[in-house]
Amino acid sequence: MEVVKFSVHYGLHFVFPAIIAIVFFKDQWKKAYVVMLVTMLIDLDHLLANPIFDPERCSINFHPLHTYYMFIIYVGLLFFKKTRVVGIGLTLHLIADFIDCLF
């Protein structure tokens, strides 16, 4: 089960954004992919937790940038062309973390 959890989590963090970048942002796929990778910086909010990393903890609604309220903002970014790639990265990040909570 751990292999499946690991594969899904990191697939959504690294592989799926690459696929989205290549398919939907053909002309600037590298830039789109890098922007989506940079959105993983929202994990810096884990530094506020004690302990910083707990494999048994669900990060959704525990860390400030991983709340349902923030998810609504991240989805809102999808509706504007200038923020769409950032919104995709942040939304995928929270979906990946939410799926972790199901295992």
C-alpha positions in Angstrom: 0.0 0.0 0.0 2.9 2.4 0.7 4.2 2.0 -2.8 0.8 2.9 -4.2 0.5 5.9 -1.9 4.0 7.1 -2.8 3.4 6.6 -6.5 0.1 8.5 -6.5 1.4 11.3 -4.3 4.6 12.0 -6.3 3.0 11.2 -9.6 0.5 14.0 -8.9 3.3 16.3 -7.8 5.8 15.7 -10.6 4.4 13.5 -13.5 0.9 14.9 -13.9 2.0 18.5 -14.0 4.5 17.6 -16.7 1.7 15.9 -18.8 -0.6 18.9 -18.3 2.3 21.3 -19.3 3.1 19.3 -22.4 -0.5 18.8 -23.5 -2.0 22.2 -22.7 0.9 24.6 -22.8 2.8 23.2 -25.9 4.6 26.4 -26.8 5.8 27.1 -23.3 5.6 23.7 -21.6 8.9 24.0 -19.8 7.9 27.4 -18.2 4.5 26.0 -17.2 6.1 22.9 -15.7 8.6 24.9 -13.7 5.9 27.2 -12.4 3.8 24.2 -11.3 6.9 22.8 -9.5 7.5 26.1 -7.8 4.0 26.0 -6.3 5.2 23.2 -4.1 6.7 25.9 -2.0 3.4 26.0 -0.2 4.9 23.1 1.8 7.0 25.6 3.6 4.0 25.9 6.0 5.0 22.5 7.3 7.9 24.3 9.1 5.3 25.8 11.4 4.3 22.3 12.7 5.8 20.3 15.5 7.0 17.8 14.4 7.7 19.3 11.0 7.1 15.9 9.3 4.6 13.3 10.6 3.9 10.5 8.1 0.6 9.8 9.9 -0.7 13.4 9.8 -3.1 14.6 7.2 -1.9 18.0 6.0 -5.3 19.1 4.8 -6.7 21.6 7.3 -3.6 21.2 9.5 -1.2 23.5 7.7 -2.3 27.1 6.9 -1.8 26.9 3.2 -3.4 23.4 3.0 -6.9 24.4 4.1 -10.3 24.2 2.3 -10.4 28.0 2.3 -7.1 28.1 0.5 -8.3 25.4 -1.9 -11.2 27.7 -2.9 -8.7 30.5 -3.6 -6.4 28.1 -5.6 -9.4 26.9 -7.7 -10.3 30.6 -8.2 -6.9 31.2 -9.8 -7.9 28.7 -12.6 -10.4 31.2 -14.0 -7.8 33.9 -14.9 -5.3 33.4 -17.7 -2.5 35.1 -15.9 -2.8 32.9 -12.8 -4.0 29.6 -14.4 -0.7 27.7 -14.3 -0.2 28.7 -10.6 -3.8 27.6 -9.9 -3.2 24.3 -11.6 -0.1 23.6 -9.6 -1.6 24.6 -6.2 -4.8 22.7 -6.9 -3.0 19.5 -7.9 -0.8 19.8 -4.8 -3.8 19.9 -2.5 -5.5 17.0 -4.4 -2.3 14.9 -4.0 -2.2 15.7 -0.3 -5.9 15.0 0.1 -5.5 11.6 -1.5 -2.7 10.9 1.0 -5.3 11.4 3.8 -7.5 8.7 2.3 -4.8 6.0 2.7 
